[in-house]
Amino acid sequence: MIVKIDNERIQVGIDTLGAELKSLQCIEDGHEYMWPGSETSWKGSSPILFPIIGAVNDDKYSYEGETYEIPSHGFGRRSEFSVTSQTFDSVTFSLVDNERTLEVFPFEFLLNITYTIKHDELIVSYEVNNRNSGDMLFSIGAHPGFNCPLEEGLSFSDYRLVFDKKESSQRRFKVGKVLSGERGPLFDNEDTLRLEHDDYRDGALIFDDLRSQKVTLMSPKGTRKVHMDFSGFPYFGIWTFPQAPQDYLCLEPWYGIDSTAGDALELDKKEGLVHLGPGEVFKAAYTIRIE
């Protein structure tokens, strides 16, 4: 079921399946900024990544002597959420642990995802409640895909990402579904990344050392833009599917990252996990602003 909220500037549509953002439109002219999904490329629009980011080796991990199997990006995107609060400009979706989640993730939790619109901004807020008597280990992140180009007459390669600080970051490479352990230079004291589909033939561009907290998807040939504020998120991914190039780009702020090939099976040794004490609440948010 699609739930809509709007104001005088933007309208947002979110699917209760996965609490997934499916539409972000400008009220004035109806222009759509979100990728609608495609059977020949990537089916998603903006899945929630929970309780892991990416994959673990062989889709398996162990915790307190038990072995569990979990799919890439976890089960959040495949779960039906409940609408627990709604106003004209805000809606909260909730997911509670259940028999199915406990089979792959041995923690009791309450996950709230709130979408709030203010003027031309959409704020996406995460709240994870630990309902266990011990620590809870998890990751959570975003995967919004934006139409690119944003305007007729332009192409994917007409666009660029402009960060708010000059970067000298290295990308982390993948081998199969997990990280290879290798890194390679991408930025050289620059704030702009030009877009080419071929740059993603080795997978997503994954960073753990960005200085920036904001990025803008834009073209010097056009007027429409997408601004993202991902302050506080320690990892950031940029992705599109090069094997069947289509017109979208994903900007992905994460609290977590794929496992690395050869990593230990134990969950508590996995890189990037949030360790949340009993009864504690984790909160994070990112913002999308459109022009």
Secondary structure, DSSP 8 states (H G I E B T S, - for coil): -EEEEE-SSEEEEEETBTTEEEEEEETTT--B-B----TTS---SS--BBS-SS--GGGEEEETTEEEE--TTBSGGGSB-EEEEEETTEEEEEEE--HHHHHH----EEEEEEEEEETTEEEEEEEEEE-SSS-EEE-EE---EEESSSSTT--GGG-EEEEEEEE--EEEEEETTEEEEEEEE--SSEEEEE--GGGGTT--EEES----SEEEEE-TT-S--EEEE-TT-SEEEEE--TTS--SEEEEEEEE----BTT--SBGGG-TT-EEE-TT-EEEEEEEEEE-
